[in-house]
Amino acid sequence: MLNHYKDFSIKHPYWHVIFILSIASLLGILIEYLINRDFIGSGIYATIFFGIIEIFRVRRKNMNN
């Protein structure tokens, strides 16, 4: 299973970033809701910002290879 995930991350680096951001966002929202019974909608801006930075990092890495 782990080998399939590694192959996926190598073949589709942008989808990998989107997948990781989605899972991390869902976990963060779930933890925040379970602890404080609150949803902070402004956190999506930080997620988008870090996602864009990560996509540019992956793009630069692919261009150098």
Secondary structure, DSSP 8 states (H G I E B T S, - for coil): -HHHHHHHHHH-HHHHHHHHHHHHHHHHHHHHHHHHS---TTHHHHHHHHHHHHHHHHHHHHHH-
